[in-house]
Amino acid sequence: MFNFTKSRARSNRPSSLGGMDFVDPVKKSGLVRKIIFATSLVALCITIIKFSPSLSSPSPFSSHEAGITHVLVTGGAGYIGSHAALRLLKDSHRVTIVDNLSRGNLGAIKVLQNLFPEPGRLQFIYADLGDPKAVNKIFSENAFDAVMHFAAVAYVGESTLDPLKYYHNITSNTLLVLEAMAAHNVNTLIYSSTCATYGEPDKMPITEETPQHPINPYGTAKKMAEDIILDFHKNSDMAVMILRYFNVIGSDPEGRLGEAPKPELREHGRISAACFDAARGITDGLKVRGTDYKTADGTCIRDYIDVTDLVDAHVKALAKAQPGEVGIYNVGTGHGRSVKEFVEACKRATGVSVKVDYLPRRPGDYAEVFSDPSKILRELNWTAKCRQRVEGLGEQPISHMDLFESG
Ligand SMILES: NC(=O)c1ccc[n+]([C@@H]2O[C@H](COP(=O)([O-])OP(=O)(O)OC[C@H]3O[C@@H](n4cnc5c(N)ncnc54)[C@H](O)[C@@H]3O)[C@@H](O)[C@H]2O)c1
């Protein structure tokens, strides 16, 4: 009997056992598979129909609207880009964020989406700016009025270890963004550049006329991107603003956003995040690299600019950008502070006696850099308002790690 059932089962024919219908189990699983396949096919068709641009209502992001500036914020899941997106949204702009989350945080996007849930305010597109097809598709499907191009890998130390990554991600991707802007008639660009393009000039403070001689691949890649933009601009009507930031610190005063590098990038990280991480016990101390620079206390001197002020400079640059014109501006406080001073201020602000290890210099670092920000005051009426706050660090949220989820 048992053998009979088995052989019948193998034959794949319906059979009867003692008057009961017997459905071959092999055949049954085939049937189930077919049902699952048919159901999935129907679900897929429904999804395609639902999201088909021709059948659903047109996206508010795909057409220009009088009185609304639609800004593409590349790198908007990152530290500065997310703060810029917040400010643009607060100022009633329409924002599209493009980010590959290689360095940014999905948590920042969620914070922004929760603050601005209304349709047509904010969209997030997960894409890599190194992918020309993806970039072209984004520009084809959206009607941008301006681009703020923040997306980049941005660690001096890392750039000395992996220079090609920097030339690819910064220089080559900026070229792609620029080509897409030209092809799709997007005529305003605000570009995130850096004081690293100046290298280590003999004379301080640094003005926009100071010759650019970068001393690390990060600075060189940014200078090359600037040069591409400026060459393109010679025969174009594009409105271009190049902002050369000094050292950016701080966070949204309401504590909703902040600087939260991925844990694996901490080693390359910047002094601000490193100080606060150490104060909170997230790391077991702070590593200060280089104590033999020709400065008063031997540590590097930097010009620390608050992110809120920096974002304000972008808003002013966007408002003043003129077709066919290019503006290049330093964005800094005009005052240098040593790393040791920064650490002491952090200790005072947090009340934590941070353990500090002093290590040899890091390749690619320069001794002293601070800005002359008089041009941006004169032409854009911008000045750093948070200087006192930055110097005392008194109002800084202690850390931002808990605000973010890992991307
Ligand atoms: N933080 C500073 O002190 C400072 C100083 C000078 C200039 N800058 C410039 O400001 C900009 C923003 O810096 P940040 O400190 O916010 O860095 P960040 O790492 O926090 O943000 C950069 C964002 O760009 C995204 N990104 C990187 N490559 C991408 C790609 N190929 N496609 C899509 N998205 C990509 C990352 O995922 C990240 O979200 C950078 O261009 C940087 O060079 C920063």
The ligand as an SDF file (V2000), in Angstrom:
LIG
                    3D

 44 48  0  0  0  0  0  0  0  0999 V2000
   32.5600   70.1510    7.3500 N   0  0  0  0  0  0  0  0  0  0  0  0
   33.4770   71.0740    7.0700 C   0  0  0  0  0  0  0  0  0  0  0  0
   34.1550   71.5870    7.9660 O   0  0  0  0  0  0  0  0  0  0  0  0
   33.6750   71.5420    5.6540 C   0  0  0  0  0  0  0  0  0  0  0  0
   34.6260   72.5540    5.3990 C   0  0  0  0  0  0  0  0  0  0  0  0
   34.7960   72.9930    4.0900 C   0  0  0  0  0  0  0  0  0  0  0  0
   34.0200   72.4620    3.0560 C   0  0  0  0  0  0  0  0  0  0  0  0
   33.1310   71.4660    3.3330 N   0  0  0  0  0  0  0  0  0  0  0  0
   32.3600   70.9300    2.2140 C   0  0  0  0  0  0  0  0  0  0  0  0
   30.9800   70.9340    2.5570 O   0  0  0  0  0  0  0  0  0  0  0  0
   30.3090   69.8550    1.9100 C   0  0  0  0  0  0  0  0  0  0  0  0
   29.5010   69.0770    2.9220 C   0  0  0  0  0  0  0  0  0  0  0  0
   30.3710   68.5740    3.9260 O   0  0  0  0  0  0  0  0  0  0  0  0
   29.8380   67.8290    5.2250 P   0  0  0  0  0  0  0  0  0  0  0  0
   30.7600   68.1800    6.3330 O   0  0  0  0  0  0  0  0  0  0  0  0
   28.3880   68.0830    5.3940 O   0  0  0  0  0  0  0  0  0  0  0  0
   30.0980   66.3100    4.8310 O   0  0  0  0  0  0  0  0  0  0  0  0
   29.1670   65.0320    5.0960 P   0  0  0  0  0  0  0  0  0  0  0  0
   30.0240   63.8400    4.8550 O   0  0  0  0  0  0  0  0  0  0  0  0
   28.4790   65.1410    6.4000 O   0  0  0  0  0  0  0  0  0  0  0  0
   28.0740   65.1590    3.9350 O   0  0  0  0  0  0  0  0  0  0  0  0
   28.3360   64.8270    2.5950 C   0  0  0  0  0  0  0  0  0  0  0  0
   27.1280   64.0980    2.0550 C   0  0  0  0  0  0  0  0  0  0  0  0
   27.3430   63.7940    0.6730 O   0  0  0  0  0  0  0  0  0  0  0  0
   26.8980   62.4670    0.4240 C   0  0  0  0  0  0  0  0  0  0  0  0
   27.6300   61.9510   -0.7310 N   0  0  0  0  0  0  0  0  0  0  0  0
   28.9590   61.7370   -0.8450 C   0  0  0  0  0  0  0  0  0  0  0  0
   29.2480   61.2400   -2.0460 N   0  0  0  0  0  0  0  0  0  0  0  0
   28.0800   61.1380   -2.7300 C   0  0  0  0  0  0  0  0  0  0  0  0
   27.7360   60.6760   -4.0230 C   0  0  0  0  0  0  0  0  0  0  0  0
   28.6600   60.2150   -4.8730 N   0  0  0  0  0  0  0  0  0  0  0  0
   26.4310   60.7020   -4.3890 N   0  0  0  0  0  0  0  0  0  0  0  0
   25.4820   61.1530   -3.5350 C   0  0  0  0  0  0  0  0  0  0  0  0
   25.7540   61.5970   -2.3000 N   0  0  0  0  0  0  0  0  0  0  0  0
   27.0430   61.5770   -1.8900 C   0  0  0  0  0  0  0  0  0  0  0  0
   27.2010   61.7060    1.7090 C   0  0  0  0  0  0  0  0  0  0  0  0
   26.4300   60.5260    1.8550 O   0  0  0  0  0  0  0  0  0  0  0  0
   26.8680   62.7550    2.7600 C   0  0  0  0  0  0  0  0  0  0  0  0
   25.5140   62.6840    3.1410 O   0  0  0  0  0  0  0  0  0  0  0  0
   31.3950   69.0380    1.2170 C   0  0  0  0  0  0  0  0  0  0  0  0
   31.4320   69.3870   -0.1380 O   0  0  0  0  0  0  0  0  0  0  0  0
   32.6620   69.4770    1.9070 C   0  0  0  0  0  0  0  0  0  0  0  0
   33.7790   69.3490    1.0770 O   0  0  0  0  0  0  0  0  0  0  0  0
   32.9350   70.9980    4.5930 C   0  0  0  0  0  0  0  0  0  0  0  0
  1  2  1  0
  2  3  2  0
  2  4  1  0
  4  5  1  0
  4 44  2  0
  5  6  2  0
  6  7  1  0
  7  8  2  0
  8  9  1  0
  8 44  1  0
  9 10  1  0
  9 42  1  0
 10 11  1  0
 11 12  1  0
 11 40  1  0
 12 13  1  0
 13 14  1  0
 14 15  2  0
 14 16  1  0
 14 17  1  0
 17 18  1  0
 18 19  2  0
 18 20  1  0
 18 21  1  0
 21 22  1  0
 22 23  1  0
 23 24  1  0
 23 38  1  0
 24 25  1  0
 25 26  1  0
 25 36  1  0
 26 27  1  0
 26 35  1  0
 27 28  2  0
 28 29  1  0
 29 30  1  0
 29 35  2  0
 30 31  1  0
 30 32  2  0
 32 33  1  0
 33 34  2  0
 34 35  1  0
 36 37  1  0
 36 38  1  0
 38 39  1  0
 40 41  1  0
 40 42  1  0
 42 43  1  0
M  CHG  2   8   1  16  -1
M  END
$$$$
